[in-house]
Amino acid sequence: MNRFHGNQHKKDVAIRRKSAGLKKHESEKSR
């Protein structure tokens, strides 16, 4: 259970980082 939660957290962080990078890229593209 704990290990699964840790993996889920890592995935969530990766997704958040990726989405943040996409937002940054989009704002640069629209500029």
Protein Blocks (a to p, Z undefined) as FASTA:
>chain_A
ZZmmmmmmmmmmmmmmmmmmmmmmmmmmmZZ
